[in-house]
Amino acid sequence: MRSLIGLWEEAASMDFTLQVRRRDIQDLRRKRVYAENYSRARLFSRMAKGQVSLFKDFPVCIEAPSGANPREVVSKMIKTGFPNRQTARVQTGPSRTRYRLKIPEVMRRWEGERAILGVTDLHFRGTKFERALDFSALNDFDILCTDPNLVHFIEMMTLVISSRGNVTDSHADDCDGSNHCFVGKKLWLAWDRIEGKAKGFQDIDRDYVTEQAAFDMRTFISLPSARWFLVNPNETLFLPGSLAHKVITIKHYIGVGGFYVTLPNYLRSLKRWILYDTLDITPKGLLGDLNKAVIQKIREVQKGPNSLKHHWGLSYMQKAIEKWEKDEEFETKEVLLKNQYFKAFLEATCGLAKFPRAAKPMAGRYACPQ
């Protein structure tokens, strides 16, 4: 209990909106997600359900001599792993001023322990830094990585650098995302964006925010969807895109992260993109290309051996479709089935599961072709 109180007092000293009453600590404790052993089945199951996953043994590796200090190794790799002219967009200080710095200067300030800074979008594909990593496990189930255009515009595997005290304010991403920690510690708070919005929470990417997005800890604790967790060295987070989040760096942090689309999580993601606003994956933007890539992968996997079906989590997609058919409200089904991308997705999955049968006639109702 004492360590938990200390953690939240430390967090509140970095972000005043995180002040917690001692009487709320027990309720907050029940919202915590703990790191656990990795299994593909566990990951796919939670992807399909839209749940947070935090693993302590996910296979992301970095080249380092035995016994070497991970912080020193990773810092040196970053300093030497990018072209000399490349810069990073840096957020600094409580005012969250943004400007660009060359990579060695970013690391010099990060190592100095005094500067408060954050880098979240330093792309490293095609660099020397990338060649020193083995992050293939993060791509192993990702349909975005099957298309160069989608890799460039959506997947965006990036380096994440932040110093103690850096705060990433409340926001939600279009896609589900991953984040693997090499060194440091971050405190994450996550909640369903629509649920939070109904309670007055703001999103810095979608709402007009002057200084800091509206957020309240007592309200957060009351949300059914609310979860929080610590991401420590060698732990890997998988966060559903439906969850808004704010992140506080407790110890100087370096990690890698990106976005992903899988067969198990696609129905849930596609539904969200159609029903709610998105920043990048829009009908006039990338949604058509993405839907086409997913359908192509479904057809490829359906024709393949059972090992391929298992590898891509086809059965978890099937369960997600069955649950959608059973539990989705009629009005929402009707909206989704009128959408060309949702309908095309379901057509590609014919034979895997039973499909929507409404209790009353449905306009534009979908039916598998005979």
N, C-alpha and C positions, 0 to 999 in steps of 0.2 A: 504493500500500500504506500509506504513512504517513498519508494523509488518512483511509483506512478505519479504521486503528487509532485515530486521533484521534476519529473519530465514535463508535466504540463505547466509548472511554474516557469521552467526554462523556456518553453515554447511561447508562453504569454509575454515574456520579456522581449521576444523577437517580433511578436504579432499580438497587439493588445486585444484583438477579437477572440483570442484563444483562452481567455481567463475562465477558469473552471472553479465552481464552488465545491468545497470538500464533500458536501452532501451528494454531489452528482458523480463522484468518482466511481462508485459501485456500478451505476448505470453505464458509465463510460467504459468500464472494464469489460462489460458484456458485449460491447461493440467492437472489440479488438479482433483483428485477424492475425494469426500467428503463422510463422514460416513452418513448412512441413516438407516431408520428403516428396520428391518429384515422381510422378508417373504420368505417362501420356494419357491414360484413361481418365485420371483425375483432372488433368488440364482440359481435355476435350469436353468432359461432362460439365465443367464449370463455364467453359466458353459458351456452350449451348444454352445454359441457364442464365447467363449474364452475371456471373459471380466473380469476385476477386480471387485470384490465385497468387500465393506467395510461396516460393520454393527455395530451399536452402542448398540444393545440390543439382540445380539445372546446369547442363554441360556447356557452359561458356568458359573458354580458356584464354589465357594470355601467356605469351612467351616470357619466361622469367627464370633466372638461375635459381637453383635450389637454395633456400634460406635467404633470398634477397628480400629487401623491404618492398612490399607491394606499392606503397605510395611513391617511393623513389623511382621504381621501375616504370610505373605508368606515367609519371610526370615526365621522365626523360623521353619515353616513347612519343608523348604528345609534342614535346618541344622539337623533336627531330623527324616526326612522322608526317609533316605537312609541307607543301611547297613554301619557299621563303616569303613569297608575296601574299600568301593566303591570310585572310583576316577572319575574325569571329565577331559576331554581334554580341555585345556584352551589356548586361543589365547591372547597374551599380547603385549601391546605397539605398536608403529608405525612400528616396524620391523616384527610384527605378529609372534613372536616366539611361538612355541607350546610345551607344556609339560603337565603333569598330576598332579593334586592336589586333595587331599581329599575334600569332599564337604564342611565341616565346614570352611576349609581354603579358599575355593573359596568365600564363603559368607563373611568371615571376611574381605577379600580384597575388595569385592564389597561394603560392608558397609562403608569402610574407605574413600571412595570418591576420593582417589588419584590415585589408580591403574586404568589403562586402560586395560580391559579384556573382553573376550567374550567366552561364552559356547553355542554351538548350538546343540550338539548331546548327551545330557545327558538323556538316556532312563529311563523312570520311571514306566513302566508297571510292576506290581507285587510288588510294593513298598508301604510302609506306606504313602508316599506322594500321590500316585495314589488314595488311599482310601479316602483321604481328599478332593478330587476333584469330581465334576460331569461334565465330559466333554463328556457325552454320546451323546449329540447333534452333536458333530463332527464326531461320528461314525455312526450316524443314517442312512446315505445315502451311506456309504462307502463300496464298495464290497471287498476291501482289508481286512476288519475286519471279513469277513466270512470264511477266510482261515488262520490258524495259521502260515503257512509258509510265506504267503504274508504279514501278520502283522509283522513278524520278519524281513523280508528282504526289504520290500518296505514301508509299512505304517510308521514305526519308529516314534511313538509319543514321542516327547522329550521335555525336559525343556530348555528354552532359557533364558540365563542370560547375560547381558552386561552392561558395565558402560559407562558413558558419554564420548564421543570421540571415542568409538570403531567403526571401519569401517569394514563392510563385503564387500569385493571387488566384482566386477562384475562377475556374474555366472548365470547359468540356471540349473534348476533341471529337472529330468526326468518326474516327475509327477506334477500335480497340487498340491498346498500346502495350508495349513491353518496356521494361527498364531493368537492366542488370547492373548491380553495384560492384565496383572493384575496390574502392576505398571510401570510408566515410559513413555517414548515417543521415537518413532523412525521415521526417515524420510526415505521413500522408493522412489527410482527411478526405473521405469520398462519400458522395451521396447521389441519389438519382436526380438528374438535373431538373426534370419536370416537377418532381416532388418538391425540390428546394425552391424552384421558381415560384410555386404556389404559396410558399411561406415567406417570400420576399427576398430570397437570396439572389445575388446578381452574378453575372458572368462577364468578365472583363472583355471578352471577344464579341459579346452579343448585346450588352447593355451599356448605356452611357454611365461611366464611372469616373468621378472626378479625382479621387485619391485612392480609395480602397473599396473593393466590392463589398456590398452589404452581406454580412454574415453574423450569426449569433450562436454561441456554443450551446445554450440551453435549448434552442430550437433544433440545432444539429442533433443533439442527443435524443430528442423526441422523434426524429424521423425514422420510420421503419427501415429505410434503406441505408442509414448511416453506418459507415465502417471507418476504422482508423487502424494504422499499422506503422511499424518501423521497418525500413529497408536497410539492412546492414551488409557488410562486405560478403561477397559470394552468394548473395540472395538475388532472386529474380522475380519481378512483379509482372503480372498480366492483369491489366485493368480494362474492364468493359468501357466502350465509348459512351454508354448511356450515363456513366457516373461523372458528375462534376467533381472537381478536386482542388484542394490547395495544399501546397507542399512547403515545409520548413526545413532548411538544412541545419541539422544539429551538430554535425561534425563535417569538416571539409570533405567534399564528395566528388568522385569521378565515376561515371558509369556510361553505358551505351543504351540507347533505346530507339524504338521505331514503332511503326504502325503495321497492323496485319489484318488480313481477311482470310478466314478459313471456312471449310464446309460446315463445321459445327456451329460457328457463330454467324453465318451469313443471313439466315432468315431473320434473326433478331436485329442485325444491323440494317438490312434492307428495309424492314418495317419502320425502323426509327428514321431513316433518311427520307422515306416517303411521307410519313405523318408529321414530322417536325422539321424545323429549319436546320440546314447544314451550312458549313462554311465553304467547302470545296466540292463535295460529292453531290452535285446537283444534276437534274435531268438534262440541262443544257451544257453541263460540264463533263465530269468524268464518270458519271453513273452508268452510261451506256457501255463504255469500254470495260468497266469493271464487271458489270453484269454478264457481258459476253465472255470475259475470261473465266468467271465462275461456272457458267454453263458449259464451256469447253472442258473445264476440269471435271465436272460431274460426268460428262459423257465418256471422257477418257478413263475415269476410275470405274465407272459401271462396267466397261468392257474388259477391265483388267482382272487379275487374279485376286483372291481374297486378301493376300498380303498387301496389295495396293489399296484395297478398300479399307483395311485396318489402318494403314499408314496415314491416310487422309481423313479418317474419322467419319466415313460415310454413314455408319449406323447412328452416330450422334446427330447428324443432320436429319436422318429419318425420324428419330425420336422427337427432335425439335418441331418437325412438320406435324407429326401426330399430335403433339401437345397443343400446337397452334390451332389445329382443326378442332380439337376438343374444347379448348378453353377460351378462344378468342371471341369477343362480343360480335354479334351479328353485324352491327353498323360498321365496325372497324374492318371486318372481313369484306364487306361490300366495297368500302373505299379501296382497300388493297387490291382486290381482284379486278378493279377497273384500271389499275396501273399497268402499263405495258411491260415494265421491267419485272414486277412481281409475278405477273401472269406467265411471262417467258421463263422465269426461274422455276415455277411450279411445273410447267410443261416439261422441263428438262428432268424433273424428278419423278415423272410417271413410272409406276411400277415399284417404287420404293415404299410408298405409303398410301393410305387412303386419303382422299382429298375432300375439300369443303363440301358439306351437304347442309344447307341451311334449313331451318325449321319452316321457313316460308320462302316463296320465290325470290331469287336474288338477281338483281339487274347485273348483266355482264358476268353471270356465273361462269366459273371455270369448270371445264370437264376434260379429263384426259382423252386425247384423240384415240379412236378405236383402230 
